[in-house]
Amino acid sequence: MRYKPNYAPGPTDVRENVRLARAKRTNNSDFDKTFVRYYREVSQKMGQVMGTTNEVLLLVGEGILALEAACASLTEPGDRVLVLDNGIYGEGFKDFVSIYGGVPVVLSFDHRSGIPAEAVRAYLEKDSDFKYATLVHCDTPTSVLNNVTELCPLLKEYGILTVVDSVAGMVGEPISVDANKIDICCGGTQKAISAPVGLAIVSVSEDAQKAMDNRKTPIASFYANLQVFKGYAEKEYLPYTTSAGDVAALDAALDNILEEGIEAVYARHDRIASAVREAAQAYGLALFLDSDRSNTVTAIRIPEEIGALRLQEHLSENYDLLVATSLAQYADVILRIGHMGENAFIDKLIYVLAIVDNGLRDLGFAGKGDLAQLFIAIYKENN
């Protein structure tokens, strides 16, 4: 299979030292107690990056497993769950709630802006009888960013647990789990962390743990059951076979992040994202969002006469470049450029923007100037 450069919003490029770490010989993750201790160390290092001292679990699976496991472990039949929806993934939480017998109450907002905390407060003043609430940090189909700093503490004021999908936000945008009172924070290794696909990340607060401990009914899953990990460190035994290579790769990726410094990583994402957005607009393209944009992905409106799907196919077939459109009703409207993790470096954005420029011109779009050169000039001017 021929390699194609990939600038979709994940999976991202993986640095050489991370790939090599995954390839090393590992101990038996089922029976070797030293591996369990190592797993614990990597989990705590992940917690350091997330800003939490809560228990962090590394589940074998893609990031969506973290979302389902959170809902499976908290939801009992009849539980009312507030689903905060301002994007395709935000609304999608209702399906996980329903699967496990909960009653999702969807509170919907405009997909073109972040969830307004004041509107949520007004709603909760009338109805706050919810076991937990779900929200997405960065809803990647539109790149919208939600302010967890306001929303999660607000929900806690009303005694509502919070489940946050930060799969596409974590490391590219500040999350600060403990400071923001997030009960269950979900991530994945394949986005801004820039490790291979393979591990789902879940942090669990004391309040969330108590809710799981006090369930009246058993969790209707084994694999998506966070309780099977309870006490694993003391027992020095994991509940099922863990991918030792993926844990080692995550360890190396976290070292890369910590060596650069998490605040420096956030700043790098901000610089890159700002320059991409400004360059796209200077070139004559429109952004999907006017505000509340994530620094991990830019959603660009593609002119209707070209179409995002047609442009995507043209770039893949003629330039061997993989970029993503969006999903559902936005599939032929939005082209998404992922700039998270290892993809958030200036040389990589110059490359992708130059090819996007070529593809648009091939299909009849007359841009104002050179998209890559605009990006370079704006980046230098801003930094």
FENDACOR-V175621 format. One record per residue. N is the residue number from 0. PSI is psi in whole degrees, -180 to 180 (* if undefined). OMEGA is omega in whole degrees, 0 to 359 (none if undefined). Layout:
n:N psi:PSI omega:OMEGA
n:N psi:PSI omega:OMEGA
This chain:
n:0 psi:126 omega:181
n:1 psi:135 omega:179
n:2 psi:134 omega:174
n:3 psi:128 omega:175
n:4 psi:140 omega:189
n:5 psi:120 omega:177
n:6 psi:31 omega:170
n:7 psi:167 omega:177
n:8 psi:62 omega:179
n:9 psi:152 omega:352
n:10 psi:147 omega:184
n:11 psi:172 omega:175
n:12 psi:151 omega:182
n:13 psi:126 omega:183
n:14 psi:153 omega:185
n:15 psi:-43 omega:182
n:16 psi:-27 omega:178
n:17 psi:-42 omega:177
n:18 psi:-41 omega:180
n:19 psi:-37 omega:178
n:20 psi:-38 omega:180
n:21 psi:-25 omega:184
n:22 psi:-10 omega:183
n:23 psi:154 omega:176
n:24 psi:138 omega:182
n:25 psi:163 omega:176
n:26 psi:168 omega:180
n:27 psi:115 omega:185
n:28 psi:-12 omega:179
n:29 psi:-38 omega:191
n:30 psi:-15 omega:184
n:31 psi:114 omega:181
n:32 psi:-28 omega:179
n:33 psi:-30 omega:176
n:34 psi:-40 omega:179
n:35 psi:-40 omega:178
n:36 psi:-39 omega:178
n:37 psi:-44 omega:176
n:38 psi:-44 omega:180
n:39 psi:-43 omega:179
n:40 psi:-43 omega:180
n:41 psi:-39 omega:177
n:42 psi:-42 omega:179
n:43 psi:-35 omega:176
n:44 psi:-39 omega:175
n:45 psi:-42 omega:177
n:46 psi:-39 omega:178
n:47 psi:-43 omega:180
n:48 psi:-35 omega:180
n:49 psi:-13 omega:182
n:50 psi:47 omega:180
n:51 psi:148 omega:170
n:52 psi:4 omega:176
n:53 psi:162 omega:174
n:54 psi:131 omega:175
n:55 psi:128 omega:180
n:56 psi:144 omega:178
n:57 psi:104 omega:183
n:58 psi:144 omega:180
n:59 psi:104 omega:181
n:60 psi:176 omega:178
n:61 psi:166 omega:187
n:62 psi:-31 omega:181
n:63 psi:-28 omega:177
n:64 psi:-37 omega:179
n:65 psi:-42 omega:180
n:66 psi:-47 omega:181
n:67 psi:-41 omega:181
n:68 psi:-38 omega:178
n:69 psi:-47 omega:181
n:70 psi:-40 omega:179
n:71 psi:-39 omega:187
n:72 psi:-26 omega:181
n:73 psi:-31 omega:192
n:74 psi:129 omega:169
n:75 psi:156 omega:181
n:76 psi:129 omega:179
n:77 psi:-10 omega:179
n:78 psi:132 omega:174
n:79 psi:130 omega:183
n:80 psi:128 omega:179
n:81 psi:119 omega:180
n:82 psi:108 omega:179
n:83 psi:119 omega:190
n:84 psi:114 omega:166
n:85 psi:33 omega:179
n:86 psi:171 omega:185
n:87 psi:-42 omega:179
n:88 psi:-33 omega:177
n:89 psi:-48 omega:178
n:90 psi:-33 omega:184
n:91 psi:-20 omega:178
n:92 psi:-28 omega:182
n:93 psi:-31 omega:181
n:94 psi:-42 omega:178
n:95 psi:-40 omega:179
n:96 psi:-46 omega:182
n:97 psi:-40 omega:181
n:98 psi:-37 omega:184
n:99 psi:19 omega:170
n:100 psi:4 omega:179
n:101 psi:171 omega:179
n:102 psi:100 omega:181
n:103 psi:132 omega:174
n:104 psi:109 omega:187
n:105 psi:121 omega:176
n:106 psi:107 omega:190
n:107 psi:147 omega:177
n:108 psi:170 omega:179
n:109 psi:133 omega:180
n:110 psi:-7 omega:184
n:111 psi:10 omega:178
n:112 psi:164 omega:180
n:113 psi:160 omega:179
n:114 psi:123 omega:182
n:115 psi:121 omega:183
n:116 psi:-37 omega:182
n:117 psi:-34 omega:178
n:118 psi:-37 omega:177
n:119 psi:-43 omega:179
n:120 psi:-44 omega:180
n:121 psi:-39 omega:178
n:122 psi:-44 omega:183
n:123 psi:-28 omega:177
n:124 psi:-24 omega:179
n:125 psi:-33 omega:183
n:126 psi:110 omega:179
n:127 psi:20 omega:182
n:128 psi:72 omega:182
n:129 psi:141 omega:177
n:130 psi:-45 omega:177
n:131 psi:167 omega:177
n:132 psi:150 omega:178
n:133 psi:145 omega:173
n:134 psi:161 omega:181
n:135 psi:133 omega:178
n:136 psi:-61 omega:174
n:137 psi:114 omega:179
n:138 psi:98 omega:193
n:139 psi:-31 omega:180
n:140 psi:-29 omega:178
n:141 psi:-7 omega:181
n:142 psi:14 omega:183
n:143 psi:139 omega:182
n:144 psi:131 omega:177
n:145 psi:144 omega:186
n:146 psi:89 omega:181
n:147 psi:-24 omega:179
n:148 psi:-33 omega:177
n:149 psi:-45 omega:190
n:150 psi:-44 omega:185
n:151 psi:-46 omega:175
n:152 psi:-35 omega:177
n:153 psi:-47 omega:180
n:154 psi:-38 omega:179
n:155 psi:-31 omega:176
n:156 psi:-32 omega:182
n:157 psi:12 omega:178
n:158 psi:25 omega:182
n:159 psi:125 omega:175
n:160 psi:154 omega:181
n:161 psi:137 omega:172
n:162 psi:118 omega:184
n:163 psi:124 omega:172
n:164 psi:104 omega:177
n:165 psi:28 omega:182
n:166 psi:-46 omega:183
n:167 psi:0 omega:179
n:168 psi:-41 omega:186
n:169 psi:128 omega:180
n:170 psi:-32 omega:175
n:171 psi:-28 omega:178
n:172 psi:143 omega:178
n:173 psi:139 omega:179
n:174 psi:-41 omega:174
n:175 psi:68 omega:188
n:176 psi:-51 omega:183
n:177 psi:-46 omega:181
n:178 psi:-33 omega:182
n:179 psi:7 omega:174
n:180 psi:43 omega:179
n:181 psi:127 omega:184
n:182 psi:-49 omega:174
n:183 psi:119 omega:179
n:184 psi:129 omega:186
n:185 psi:137 omega:178
n:186 psi:180 omega:177
n:187 psi:151 omega:186
n:188 psi:-19 omega:194
n:189 psi:2 omega:182
n:190 psi:-119 omega:186
n:191 psi:-16 omega:175
n:192 psi:-29 omega:178
n:193 psi:49 omega:167
n:194 psi:167 omega:180
n:195 psi:157 omega:172
n:196 psi:136 omega:177
n:197 psi:-24 omega:180
n:198 psi:136 omega:171
n:199 psi:141 omega:187
n:200 psi:132 omega:180
n:201 psi:124 omega:170
n:202 psi:142 omega:187
n:203 psi:119 omega:179
n:204 psi:168 omega:177
n:205 psi:-39 omega:179
n:206 psi:-41 omega:178
n:207 psi:-39 omega:179
n:208 psi:-41 omega:178
n:209 psi:-41 omega:179
n:210 psi:-39 omega:178
n:211 psi:-39 omega:179
n:212 psi:-32 omega:186
n:213 psi:13 omega:178
n:214 psi:147 omega:177
n:215 psi:-16 omega:180
n:216 psi:152 omega:179
n:217 psi:153 omega:176
n:218 psi:130 omega:187
n:219 psi:45 omega:178
n:220 psi:158 omega:168
n:221 psi:-51 omega:185
n:222 psi:-34 omega:179
n:223 psi:39 omega:184
n:224 psi:109 omega:182
n:225 psi:-21 omega:182
n:226 psi:-22 omega:181
n:227 psi:-15 omega:178
n:228 psi:-7 omega:186
n:229 psi:125 omega:179
n:230 psi:13 omega:184
n:231 psi:-36 omega:184
n:232 psi:-39 omega:179
n:233 psi:-38 omega:179
n:234 psi:-20 omega:186
n:235 psi:48 omega:182
n:236 psi:127 omega:179
n:237 psi:149 omega:188
n:238 psi:-21 omega:176
n:239 psi:167 omega:185
n:240 psi:126 omega:181
n:241 psi:144 omega:179
n:242 psi:100 omega:184
n:243 psi:-38 omega:179
n:244 psi:-37 omega:179
n:245 psi:-35 omega:177
n:246 psi:-42 omega:179
n:247 psi:-39 omega:179
n:248 psi:-42 omega:177
n:249 psi:-41 omega:178
n:250 psi:-46 omega:180
n:251 psi:-40 omega:179
n:252 psi:-40 omega:178
n:253 psi:-38 omega:176
n:254 psi:-40 omega:177
n:255 psi:-43 omega:181
n:256 psi:-46 omega:183
n:257 psi:-32 omega:177
n:258 psi:-41 omega:177
n:259 psi:-34 omega:183
n:260 psi:126 omega:186
n:261 psi:-37 omega:178
n:262 psi:-37 omega:177
n:263 psi:-35 omega:177
n:264 psi:-45 omega:177
n:265 psi:-44 omega:182
n:266 psi:-39 omega:178
n:267 psi:-45 omega:179
n:268 psi:-40 omega:180
n:269 psi:-44 omega:180
n:270 psi:-46 omega:182
n:271 psi:-48 omega:183
n:272 psi:-44 omega:181
n:273 psi:-43 omega:181
n:274 psi:-38 omega:178
n:275 psi:-46 omega:182
n:276 psi:-46 omega:180
n:277 psi:-40 omega:180
n:278 psi:-42 omega:180
n:279 psi:-42 omega:181
n:280 psi:-40 omega:178
n:281 psi:-31 omega:180
n:282 psi:-20 omega:179
n:283 psi:9 omega:178
n:284 psi:158 omega:178
n:285 psi:142 omega:174
n:286 psi:152 omega:179
n:287 psi:-35 omega:184
n:288 psi:146 omega:173
n:289 psi:-24 omega:182
n:290 psi:-179 omega:176
n:291 psi:47 omega:182
n:292 psi:137 omega:177
n:293 psi:147 omega:176
n:294 psi:6 omega:181
n:295 psi:-17 omega:182
n:296 psi:143 omega:175
n:297 psi:128 omega:178
n:298 psi:116 omega:184
n:299 psi:131 omega:174
n:300 psi:129 omega:177
n:301 psi:133 omega:181
n:302 psi:140 omega:185
n:303 psi:-34 omega:182
n:304 psi:-17 omega:176
n:305 psi:-55 omega:180
n:306 psi:134 omega:182
n:307 psi:-39 omega:182
n:308 psi:-41 omega:178
n:309 psi:-43 omega:179
n:310 psi:-44 omega:179
n:311 psi:-48 omega:180
n:312 psi:-40 omega:180
n:313 psi:-43 omega:180
n:314 psi:-38 omega:180
n:315 psi:-46 omega:186
n:316 psi:-33 omega:187
n:317 psi:-21 omega:183
n:318 psi:4 omega:181
n:319 psi:38 omega:181
n:320 psi:131 omega:178
n:321 psi:114 omega:170
n:322 psi:164 omega:186
n:323 psi:145 omega:164
n:324 psi:-160 omega:179
n:325 psi:-155 omega:183
n:326 psi:164 omega:173
n:327 psi:-128 omega:186
n:328 psi:-12 omega:181
n:329 psi:4 omega:189
n:330 psi:-38 omega:182
n:331 psi:11 omega:183
n:332 psi:-41 omega:190
n:333 psi:134 omega:165
n:334 psi:130 omega:182
n:335 psi:127 omega:175
n:336 psi:116 omega:180
n:337 psi:126 omega:175
n:338 psi:73 omega:180
n:339 psi:149 omega:177
n:340 psi:-130 omega:181
n:341 psi:-15 omega:177
n:342 psi:-5 omega:183
n:343 psi:58 omega:175
n:344 psi:147 omega:190
n:345 psi:-41 omega:182
n:346 psi:-35 omega:181
n:347 psi:-35 omega:178
n:348 psi:-34 omega:175
n:349 psi:-44 omega:181
n:350 psi:-52 omega:185
n:351 psi:-39 omega:182
n:352 psi:-34 omega:176
n:353 psi:-41 omega:181
n:354 psi:-39 omega:176
n:355 psi:-41 omega:176
n:356 psi:-50 omega:179
n:357 psi:-46 omega:182
n:358 psi:-42 omega:179
n:359 psi:-42 omega:179
n:360 psi:-39 omega:177
n:361 psi:-35 omega:185
n:362 psi:9 omega:170
n:363 psi:8 omega:180
n:364 psi:125 omega:181
n:365 psi:93 omega:180
n:366 psi:157 omega:179
n:367 psi:91 omega:182
n:368 psi:-162 omega:181
n:369 psi:122 omega:187
n:370 psi:-44 omega:181
n:371 psi:-41 omega:180
n:372 psi:-36 omega:175
n:373 psi:-42 omega:178
n:374 psi:-47 omega:181
n:375 psi:-47 omega:182
n:376 psi:-43 omega:180
n:377 psi:-41 omega:180
n:378 psi:-46 omega:181
n:379 psi:-41 omega:181
n:380 psi:-37 omega:183
n:381 psi:-17 omega:187
n:382 psi:* omega:none
